[in-house]
Amino acid sequence: MALTPDQVQLIKATVPILRQYGKEITTRFYKDLLADNPALNDIFNQANQATGHQASALADSLYAYASHINDLGVLAPAVERICQKHSSLHVQPEQYGIVGTYLLKAMKDVLGDALTEDIHTAWAVAYQQLADLMSGREKQLYQERDEWTSWRDFIITDKVVESDEITSFHLGPNDGKPLPKYYPGQYVSIRTSVPALKHLQSRQYSLSDAHQSSTYRISVKKELGLDLAHPSAPAHPGYVSSILHDSKQIGNTLQVSHPAGEFYLDPSHSDRKPIVLISAGVGLTPMLSIIRTLDKADSHQPICWIHGTRSSRVHAFSKEIHEIAKQHPNVRTEVFMSHPAEEDALGRDYQYKGRMSLGVLDKEGDLFLHEADAEYYICGPEGFMKDMQGSLLGYGVEDKRIKMEVFGTGVIRA
């Protein structure tokens, strides 16, 4: 059932209400939903629940949806990002019905009589419209994946320490069947039991190598789990990353999803375009998959990888990246190092001291700003990505040529 013109106006009229009460509504929603449906704790990130990130993200998404209810095309990229993540978590159509019931209940509980019958009906139709759109897209993704539509057991075949913070896990399927190809930049979801929570938990990790038919590689940073913006949240090391680093060993089993994600480079469509990779910290992992794939394909297109790190002690894969650049004259790297260690040498381990600034780089040699078809891939902390995006837009780069990897809650913003 489509929204009527009157219902569209009712939804738009709730925008100021959602701005004021959205977080209260979504907090109530998650509290009741997970209390009555404890199995859903296996799907939702419990760290994001504890910090309130998940409730804030849903509130922002509701606000954006209501704001653009008669122009949903604006939200298409964000909706695709969420559908990709849902498909990696194996979200099912019937779960949308449960979510809708509890969301409308939370709206009524918080807003009371202000949520009239007409507004309630309009939001029920609007929610179902979005649920149908998303579940339909997720059905397409499942159909594209042949037989791999649920969690699949993988064995850790190798575990390699890459830096003081990052460790790689090489994963081979239990069933021994060849692994499907993926686009460089995509991720898999990893699911494992978290005893401290008494739930299964899933996290998304970028694939960090070119495709191989027998194993996938992920490279995981051990997260401290501290959130200074939410001091009331319980402090703990990253639940899943700590288990992977401290407890999971060669021969152990992990559950793995089919590769997913809308952040990727399609080599067949980008074989001549200049490519700029911009990363910070563990944001280098999807870039490594991209550059390894281009290296494997013997690509000759101009490539510049600009990376920010604290020191060589936490700069994973630096030797591997250096060797690729050394062997390919079309590849260059620029490293910004904010806190070089005593053993770090300018010109060898890094080119610039301090936080990354695109302003100090060669606008043509590094950023290819003179090339109208150059593509830019950004991955790192959210604030870093916004800064880099803002710099590129300021230089006149079209937004459609800038691609950013957004992990976490996958929020839709107005």
N, C-alpha and C positions, 0 to 999 in steps of 0.2 A: 504494500500500500504506500503510495507516494504522499508526501506532505501537501496539503492544500495551501493556497496562498494565505489564508487566514492563519493556518498553523505556522507557516514560515514567519509571519509577523510576530506571533506569540513567542516563538523560539528566540527571535532577535530581541524581543522585549525583555528576555531573561538575562541578557548579557551583563547589565550592571549588577544583577543579583549574584550571578556566578563570580563576578569579580570580587564581590564582598564575602560570599559564603562558600565559594567553591572548595576551598581546602577543608572547611568544616564538614561539608557534604562527603567529600571523598575519604576523609579520615573515618567518619562513621561507616561509610560503605565497606571499607576494607576490614574494619573491626568486626562487623556483623557477618560479612561474607566468609571470612576465614574461621570465625568461631563456629559457624553452622556447617561449613564445608571444609573440614581440616585437610582433606586430600589435596585441596588447591594450594596448600602451603608448599607442596612439591614444585609448583609451577612458579609462584611468585618469589622474587628475590627477597629473602628475609632481612638482609642488611639494608636494602632500600626501604623496607617496611619500618625498621627500627629508626632510621634517620628521618623518616617522613618524606624522602625523595619520591617514593611511589605515589603517595597521596598528592603531593605538589604537582607531579607530572600529569596525573589524571585530571586535576583541577585545571591546569593550563590547557590540556587537550579539550576538555568540555567547553572552556571559554572560547578557544579557537574555533571549534566546531560550530558553536552558536553564532559567532561573529561572521562566519563565512558560509552560513547554511544555504544561501542562494548562490554561492560560487565555490563549490567544493573542489574545483580543479586546483585552486590555490594550495590545498592541503594534500594533493596527490603524492608528492615526494615523501612526505612524512608518513602518510598512510601506507605507502609501499614499504618503507623502512620497518614499520611495525608489523606488517604482514609477513615480511621475511623473518623477523624475529619469532613471531608466533609459529611459523612453520618449522623453525628449528627447535621449538619447544613442544611441537605436536599438539597445539591447541586444536580442539575439536568443536564443530558447529554447536553442539548442545551446550557447551560451556558458555557461549554467548547468551543463551537464554537465562542461565543462572545469574550471570553478571548483570543483565538488564533488570531482572527482578529486584536484586539488592540495591542497584543504583537508584531506581525509582523510589524504593522504600526509603533510602537515605535522604533523598531530596524531600520527601514528604515529612520525614522525622525532623529535619532541620528547618524547613521553610514553613511547615504547618499550613495554616489556611491560605497563606500567600501562594501555595501551589494549588491553584484551582483545578477543578476537574478538566477544564479545557486545556490548561497548560500541561497537566499530567498526561493527557491523551496525546498532545502534540509532541511531548518529549518521548513518549512510548513509540510513536511512529518514527520520530527522528532517530532514536536509538536503533530500532529495527532496520531502518534504511542503511545505517552505517554498518551494523552487524552483517547484513546480507552482502554488502559490498566487500567487507573484509573476509568473511568466510568463503565467499565466491572466489576471491583472489587466492586465498590459501588452498582451496581445493585445486585450483590450477597448478600451484606449486607442487602439491602432493602428487598430482598426476604426471608431472614432468620427471618425477624421481623414481619411476618404475616401482620396484619392490621395496625400496628403502624409504618407508613412510613411518617408522617408529624408531625407538632407541635401538642401537646396535652395539653389541659388545665388542670392544677392542682391547688388545693386550698392549701394555707398554713394552716395546721392543728395545728401546734405548732411552737413557736419561742423561742429558749433557748440560753441565753448568756453563752458561755463556757469559755471565758477569756476576757481580756481587748480588744482583737482584733478580736476574732472569735465568731460567732453566728451560731447556727444550725437552719435549716429550715426543718420541717417535711412536706412532700408534699403528698397529696392524690389526685388521679385522679377524675375529675369532674364526669366522667361516672360511677364511682364505680366498674369498671371491675378489676379483679385481675391483679397485675403487674407482668410482666415477670421476671424470674430470670436473674441475671447478675453475671459475675465473680468478685470476690472481687479485687478492684483496679481500676475498670472501672469508667467512669464519665458519667454525662448527660450534655447536653447544656441547659442553661436557657436563655429564651428570654423575654425581656420586653422593653417597650418604654422608651427612654431617652429624656426627653423634651429639655435638653440643646443642643442636636444634631438634634432634629426633625427627628430622625430615630429610628427604632427598633435596639436593639443590643443584641448579644448573647455572653455568656461566658461559659466556661467549668468548672464544679465543680465535684470533685471526690465524689462518694457516700461513706458515712462515717459510714456505719453500715452493718451488715449482712442482707441478703435479707429478706424482709417482703412482704407479698402479697398485703397489703393494703396501705402502705406508703413507700416512699423513704426519706432518710435523706441526706442533703448536709450540710457542715459546711464551712462557708465563712469568710475569713479574709477581714476586711475593708482596702482596699488598699489606700495608700496616693497618688498614681498616680504621684510621682516625679521621674524623670529620669535624674540623674546627668550627664549621658553620652551624653544627648541631651539637653543642656541648652536652645536651641532656641525653643524647643517644649513648647506649652502652659501648664502651671502647673495646675493640677486639681486633686481632689480626684478621685479614681477609679470610673468610671461612674456607672457600674452595681452594684458593691459591695456596694457603698454608698447608692444607691436606695434601695437595699435589707435591709441594716442595718437601714437606717433612715426613709424609707417610707413604706416599705411593712410590713403588719401586719397580724395577724391571720385572716383568712377569705378572704384575697386578692388572686387574681389569677395570676399565672405565666404560661408561655408556656414552656413545657419540651420536650426534645427529648428522643428517645429510648436510653438506656445505650449503650456506645461505648467505644472503646479504646483497644490498644494492650498491655498495661501494666496491667497485672493481674496475680493472682495465680490461677491455676486450681487445686482445692483440690483433684480431682480424680487422678491427675497425680503426686501429691506431698505429698502423705499421709505419707511417711516415711522419706523424705529428710529433713535434717536440713535447717531451714529458718532463714536468717538474714535480718531484716528490718532496714534500715538506713535512717533517715529523719531529716529535719531541718524545724523549723517554721511550717507553714501551710501544709508543705509536709507530716505531720503526717496523713492527712485525708484518703488517700487510704490505708495506713498501718493499720489504725483503722478498716477499712472494712475487711482487710485480717485477722487480729488477732481476730476480733469478729466472723468471719465466722469459723475460726479454733476452737475457743472456743465453738461455737454452735455445731460443729461436734465432740466435745470432743476429739480433736486431741492429740496424745501423742508424736509427733515428736519434736525434740529439736528446740526451737524458741528463738532468742535473738533480742530484739528491742533496737536499739541504736538511741537516739534522741538528737538533739541540740536545745536549746532554750535560750532566754535572761534571763528570770526569771520565777518564778512560776506564776506571774501575767499574762503572755502571754502563759503559757504552758496549753493549753486546754486538757481536758480529762485525766489529770494526775491521779485523783483518780480512774477513771474507769480502766485505764491501770494498776495501782497498784493492784487493786482488782483481775483482771484477772491473773496477775503474782502470787499473793498470793495464789490463788485457784489452780494453775496448776504448779507443780514442774518442768515441762518441759519448762516453760516460764521464761525468765529472762529479765530484763530491765537495761539499762545503760543510764544515762542522763548527758549530758554536758551542763553546764549553764555558759554563758559568762559574765553575769552581775547579779549575785544573789542579790535579794532584802534583806533587813535587816531581814525579817522573814524567809528567806530560810535557811534550815539547811543542811549541808553536810552529806550525808549518808541517809537522809530522802527525801529531795526534789531533790537532785542531787548527782552524784557520782564523777564527775570531774568538776573543775572550768576552764573555758576558752572555746575556740573554739574546735570543735570536731577534734580529732586525733585518727585514728585507731591504731596508734603505741603504745598507752598506754594500750590498751585492751589485755585481755587474748586471745592469738591466737587460742587456742583450745576451751576454755570454752565460749568465746564470739563470735568469728569469725568462728569457726568450720573449720579452714584451713586444718585440717587433714582429713576432710571428702570430698572425691572426687565428691560427688553429691550434696553438699550444694548449695543452691540458694540464691542470694543476690538481694534485692529490694531496690532501692534508689529513693528518691523523696525530692526535695528542690530546692533552687536557682541553676541556671545553673552552676555557678562556684563551688559551693559546690559539686554538683553531679560529675563534672569532677574530682575534687580532690579525692573524695571517690573512684571513678572508677579507677583512677590512682594508688591509694594505693592498692586496691585489685589486680589489674593486676601486681603490683610490688611484691605482695606476691605469685604470681603464679596462681591466680584464672583465669580460662578460661573466655574469654569475653562472650561466649554464656551462662554462668551461672550468668551474671550480667544483671539485667533489670532496666531500668531507665525510669521514667515518665517525658516526655518532653511536657510542655504546651507552650503557646505562639504561635509563627508563624509556628511551625512544619517544620523548615528549613531542607533542604537536603544539607549536606556538602560533599565536595570532600574528 
